[in-house]
Amino acid sequence: MVPCITSYPTANALNSYALHQVQASANASSFLSSWTWGAVAGFVAVLVTAAIAIVYRRRDTEAKRLKPGYDALGETLVSLDTLAAQSVVKSDLDKLHEQISKIKQAEQRSPKMPFGVVVARLKAYEDSVLPDEYAKRLVKDKSLLEEYLGLSREQGLRLEATRAEIAVVQRAVEKRIR
């Protein structure tokens, strides 16, 4: 304790009380102002971190949902590349049927993506396939030549349309998961 400076004890008591009150208010205001800015900065950091976590979590779940369809489209594209090198008959389409069912499942998982257009293109491609024994029929009846050539041309056109549609859907999937 500091010894009394004045002869009046009540004056000393009032002065020390007022001095203590002024010091306390000064310390409290500087503490509150520094605490407020720190709290605001911390709160903003927490909000930004939470928002980023939510966005990436949604993107990851959407990527997991779209991945099987994207992979099925890639497999279909590879199958179409192998089928493009030959005149396709109905017996060559077994693997393509499996991939169509995978793409249909992908369409059910994510109906907003245009997987259905690819399925429709593949179904149209199946319609333009040559019959199984077209070579034997062609040897017997030469009048079928124009019909089979027309089917082959149509097959090529539909194959390219399907490839283009697959590329469009793959780009749409990639855009969604980026």
Kinemage of the C-alpha trace (Angstrom):
@kinemage 1
@onewidth
@group {chain A} dominant
@subgroup {mainchain}
@vectorlist {calphas} color= white
{ca met a 1} P 0.000 0.000 0.000
{ca val a 2} L 1.037 3.507 -0.747
{ca pro a 3} L 1.204 5.797 2.278
{ca cys a 4} L -1.281 8.642 2.461
{ca ile a 5} L -0.141 11.802 0.782
{ca thr a 6} L -2.844 14.138 1.990
{ca ser a 7} L -4.020 14.681 5.476
{ca tyr a 8} L -7.605 13.916 4.590
{ca pro a 9} L -8.173 10.162 4.438
{ca thr a 10} L -11.518 10.500 2.625
{ca ala a 11} L -9.942 12.464 -0.215
{ca asn a 12} L -7.263 9.834 -0.654
{ca ala a 13} L -9.851 7.103 -0.718
{ca leu a 14} L -11.924 8.918 -3.345
{ca asn a 15} L -8.907 9.637 -5.512
{ca ser a 16} L -7.627 6.064 -5.404
{ca tyr a 17} L -11.101 4.722 -6.206
{ca ala a 18} L -11.506 7.073 -9.178
{ca leu a 19} L -7.992 6.271 -10.388
{ca his a 20} L -8.680 2.536 -10.151
{ca gln a 21} L -11.933 2.980 -12.066
{ca val a 22} L -10.270 4.928 -14.875
{ca gln a 23} L -7.489 2.376 -15.203
{ca ala a 24} L -9.958 -0.500 -15.232
{ca ser a 25} L -12.086 1.105 -17.940
{ca ala a 26} L -9.019 1.839 -20.068
{ca asn a 27} L -7.798 -1.744 -19.770
{ca ala a 28} L -11.251 -3.134 -20.482
{ca ser a 29} L -11.788 -1.043 -23.600
{ca ser a 30} L -8.389 -1.946 -25.092
{ca phe a 31} L -9.000 -5.601 -24.225
{ca leu a 32} L -12.460 -5.561 -25.794
{ca ser a 33} L -11.313 -3.816 -28.969
{ca ser a 34} L -8.433 -6.222 -29.514
{ca trp a 35} L -10.604 -9.206 -28.633
{ca thr a 36} L -13.331 -8.130 -31.049
{ca trp a 37} L -11.017 -7.969 -34.072
{ca gly a 38} L -9.417 -11.257 -33.169
{ca ala a 39} L -12.811 -12.852 -32.696
{ca val a 40} L -14.054 -11.502 -36.023
{ca ala a 41} L -10.973 -12.769 -37.842
{ca gly a 42} L -11.293 -16.169 -36.199
{ca phe a 43} L -15.002 -16.371 -36.938
{ca val a 44} L -14.451 -15.483 -40.597
{ca ala a 45} L -11.705 -18.101 -40.834
{ca val a 46} L -14.020 -20.737 -39.362
{ca leu a 47} L -16.816 -19.792 -41.780
{ca val a 48} L -14.540 -19.903 -44.819
{ca thr a 49} L -13.103 -23.255 -43.753
{ca ala a 50} L -16.578 -24.695 -43.221
{ca ala a 51} L -17.799 -23.408 -46.591
{ca ile a 52} L -14.807 -24.886 -48.388
{ca ala a 53} L -15.310 -28.208 -46.610
{ca ile a 54} L -18.985 -28.307 -47.584
{ca val a 55} L -18.263 -27.489 -51.238
{ca tyr a 56} L -15.542 -30.130 -51.514
{ca arg a 57} L -17.633 -32.730 -49.707
{ca arg a 58} L -20.520 -32.177 -52.138
{ca arg a 59} L -18.154 -32.329 -55.077
{ca asp a 60} L -16.626 -35.569 -53.804
{ca thr a 61} L -20.000 -37.238 -53.303
{ca glu a 62} L -21.108 -36.129 -56.763
{ca ala a 63} L -17.868 -37.453 -58.251
{ca lys a 64} L -18.428 -40.811 -56.556
{ca arg a 65} L -21.960 -40.927 -57.925
{ca leu a 66} L -20.905 -39.999 -61.485
{ca lys a 67} L -17.744 -42.128 -61.698
{ca pro a 68} L -19.400 -45.450 -62.678
{ca gly a 69} L -21.275 -43.748 -65.508
{ca tyr a 70} L -18.153 -41.961 -66.677
{ca asp a 71} L -16.229 -45.239 -66.652
{ca ala a 72} L -19.034 -46.998 -68.538
{ca leu a 73} L -18.913 -44.280 -71.182
{ca gly a 74} L -15.170 -44.796 -71.536
{ca glu a 75} L -15.609 -48.555 -71.913
{ca thr a 76} L -18.345 -47.986 -74.472
{ca leu a 77} L -16.095 -45.677 -76.434
{ca val a 78} L -13.376 -48.343 -76.513
{ca ser a 79} L -15.918 -50.960 -77.641
{ca leu a 80} L -17.196 -48.657 -80.364
{ca asp a 81} L -13.637 -48.133 -81.583
{ca thr a 82} L -13.198 -51.894 -81.965
{ca leu a 83} L -16.590 -52.227 -83.659
{ca ala a 84} L -15.747 -49.429 -86.097
{ca ala a 85} L -13.096 -51.559 -87.733
{ca gln a 86} L -15.575 -54.191 -88.911
{ca ser a 87} L -19.064 -54.658 -90.249
{ca val a 88} L -21.004 -55.290 -87.092
{ca val a 89} L -23.492 -58.131 -86.882
{ca lys a 90} L -25.974 -58.769 -84.084
{ca ser a 91} L -23.763 -61.357 -82.405
{ca asp a 92} L -21.022 -58.724 -81.937
{ca leu a 93} L -23.212 -56.605 -79.672
{ca asp a 94} L -23.093 -58.711 -76.471
{ca lys a 95} L -20.571 -56.470 -74.734
{ca leu a 96} L -22.409 -53.393 -75.936
{ca his a 97} L -25.622 -54.617 -74.265
{ca glu a 98} L -23.799 -54.857 -70.919
{ca gln a 99} L -22.498 -51.333 -71.303
{ca ile a 100} L -25.935 -50.019 -72.220
{ca ser a 101} L -27.278 -51.439 -68.954
{ca lys a 102} L -24.433 -49.762 -67.025
{ca ile a 103} L -25.212 -46.441 -68.680
{ca lys a 104} L -28.899 -46.863 -67.861
{ca gln a 105} L -27.946 -47.396 -64.207
{ca ala a 106} L -25.863 -44.235 -64.342
{ca glu a 107} L -28.864 -42.420 -65.776
{ca gln a 108} L -30.985 -43.571 -62.840
{ca arg a 109} L -28.326 -42.460 -60.337
{ca ser a 110} L -28.051 -38.996 -61.830
{ca pro a 111} L -31.018 -38.069 -64.008
{ca lys a 112} L -29.776 -34.510 -64.587
{ca met a 113} L -26.855 -35.772 -66.667
{ca pro a 114} L -27.612 -36.620 -70.329
{ca phe a 115} L -26.825 -40.348 -70.117
{ca gly a 116} L -30.201 -41.108 -71.701
{ca val a 117} L -29.149 -39.486 -74.964
{ca val a 118} L -26.196 -41.874 -75.192
{ca val a 119} L -28.504 -44.828 -74.533
{ca ala a 120} L -30.821 -43.638 -77.298
{ca arg a 121} L -27.891 -43.285 -79.708
{ca leu a 122} L -26.662 -46.787 -78.847
{ca lys a 123} L -30.142 -48.215 -79.388
{ca ala a 124} L -30.257 -46.513 -82.793
{ca tyr a 125} L -26.835 -47.993 -83.560
{ca glu a 126} L -28.173 -51.438 -82.694
{ca asp a 127} L -30.978 -50.947 -85.223
{ca ser a 128} L -28.490 -50.408 -88.043
{ca val a 129} L -26.595 -53.647 -87.429
{ca leu a 130} L -26.297 -56.173 -90.233
{ca pro a 131} L -27.953 -59.586 -89.861
{ca asp a 132} L -25.770 -62.436 -88.579
{ca glu a 133} L -25.401 -64.279 -91.862
{ca tyr a 134} L -25.426 -61.362 -94.248
{ca ala a 135} L -22.465 -62.702 -96.242
{ca lys a 136} L -24.234 -65.973 -97.066
{ca arg a 137} L -27.425 -64.121 -97.953
{ca leu a 138} L -25.473 -61.716 -100.144
{ca val a 139} L -23.876 -64.593 -102.065
{ca lys a 140} L -27.319 -66.060 -102.739
{ca asp a 141} L -29.096 -62.789 -103.537
{ca lys a 142} L -27.133 -59.891 -105.064
{ca ser a 143} L -30.129 -57.578 -104.796
{ca leu a 144} L -29.476 -57.255 -101.047
{ca leu a 145} L -26.181 -55.476 -101.746
{ca glu a 146} L -27.691 -51.979 -101.786
{ca glu a 147} L -29.638 -52.654 -98.599
{ca tyr a 148} L -26.538 -53.928 -96.786
{ca leu a 149} L -24.418 -51.050 -98.056
{ca gly a 150} L -27.055 -48.640 -96.818
{ca leu a 151} L -27.040 -50.337 -93.412
{ca ser a 152} L -23.246 -50.138 -93.291
{ca arg a 153} L -23.302 -46.418 -94.088
{ca glu a 154} L -26.004 -45.840 -91.524
{ca gln a 155} L -23.958 -47.855 -89.029
{ca gly a 156} L -20.970 -45.575 -89.576
{ca leu a 157} L -23.042 -42.419 -89.219
{ca arg a 158} L -24.700 -43.617 -86.035
{ca leu a 159} L -21.366 -44.766 -84.663
{ca glu a 160} L -19.902 -41.297 -85.118
{ca ala a 161} L -23.001 -39.660 -83.656
{ca thr a 162} L -22.712 -41.942 -80.621
{ca arg a 163} L -19.021 -41.136 -80.204
{ca ala a 164} L -19.751 -37.424 -80.366
{ca glu a 165} L -22.550 -37.728 -77.811
{ca ile a 166} L -20.320 -39.730 -75.473
{ca ala a 167} L -17.686 -36.997 -75.704
{ca val a 168} L -20.298 -34.355 -74.858
{ca val a 169} L -21.544 -36.296 -71.831
{ca gln a 170} L -18.008 -36.984 -70.613
{ca arg a 171} L -17.225 -33.268 -70.813
{ca ala a 172} L -20.399 -32.484 -68.877
{ca val a 173} L -19.425 -34.987 -66.172
{ca glu a 174} L -15.910 -33.565 -65.967
{ca lys a 175} L -17.308 -30.056 -65.679
{ca arg a 176} L -19.583 -31.120 -62.823
{ca ile a 177} L -16.828 -32.761 -60.791
{ca arg a 178} L -14.251 -29.999 -61.204
